Amino acid sequence: TVDRALWHAGQTDEALLKGLVERHFQFTGSPRAKALLENWDASRRQFVKVFPTEYKRALVELGAKKANQEELAA
């Protein structure tokens, strides 16, 4: 099994998501968007990134390869 936290390791996706929610609130005044932004630390954990299983498998393999290379270099 894969640690879901690794799926969101980069901040780029989170920054993009937050920006989209901010723009949505700016243009619509959505109370839901406002609530999400006011408690972003908790709200951000409710989102799940959905992507193909092959991509997930490739990320896991790359992570394992990188960890192995770092271990050999130490």
Secondary structure, DSSP 8 states (H G I E B T S, - for coil): ---HHHHT-SHHHHHHHHHHHHHHHHHH--HHHHHHHHTHHHHGGG------HHHHHHHHHHHHHHHHHHHHH-
